[in-house]
């Protein structure tokens, strides 16, 4: 883990991000006071789960009783704000 002042971080951001990408950790200092920590982003693999029901067992939602103009609803909502 290394410390870096804000001015140095701004001046050499790409270099510092490269070190983080390679597994390093940075502590950002504002006048010798730690204010943030930059750590490598951990990508978690997607979890693939089996379906609990078959697709044909699912029921469709009921049809709407009347047609809805979604643009009109959006414009009315914006006028209320």
N, C-alpha and C positions, 0 to 999 in steps of 0.2 A: 504494500500500500504506500502510495506517495502523496505528498501534499502539493497543492498548486494554488497559487493566488489567482484571483479573478482576472486581473490584467493579463497574466501569462496564459491563462486558459483561453481568453479571447484571442490573444495574439497567435497561439499555436494550437488551435482547437483540433485540427485534423491529426496532428501528431499525438496529442493526448488521447483522442478517440481510438487511434490505432493501437496504443498501448492497452487501452481498456478492452478492445476487441481481442487482443492476444492474451487476455486473462487478468490484466492488472486492475487495480482499484484506485481511484483518485479521491482524495478529500479536498474539497474546494474551500479555500480560506478567504475570509473577508477581514483584513487587518488582523491576522493571526487567530481569528475565531472561526472554527469549522462551521460551515453553513449548509454543506451538501456533500453527498457521497455519490460518485459515479461508479457503477458496477457493471460488469458484463450482463447482457440480457440473456436470460436462460430460456431457451425455446423448449417448451414441453411438447412431447409428441401427442398427436391427437389420439383420443381413446375411442376405439370403434366398438360399439356395443351391438349385440344382436337385438333385433326387434322383438318386442314382447307379444305383439299381435300381428296377424297377417293383414295385408293391405285390404283385402276384400272384406274383412270383418269390421273395418272402420265405417262409420256412418257419416254421410255428408251433412253439413249444417242445413237447417230448413231454409227454403227460399224466402227472400224478403217480401213483405206484404206489398211494398210499393217501391218504385225505383228511386234511387238516391243520386242526386247530382253532386258528386264529391267536390267539384270546383266551386259550386255555389256555397256549399257548407264551409269550405276553406275560406272563401272571401267573406262570408258572414262572420266567421270567427275572428278574422283579422280586423274587421270593422269594429267589433266589440272591444278590442284591446286598445 
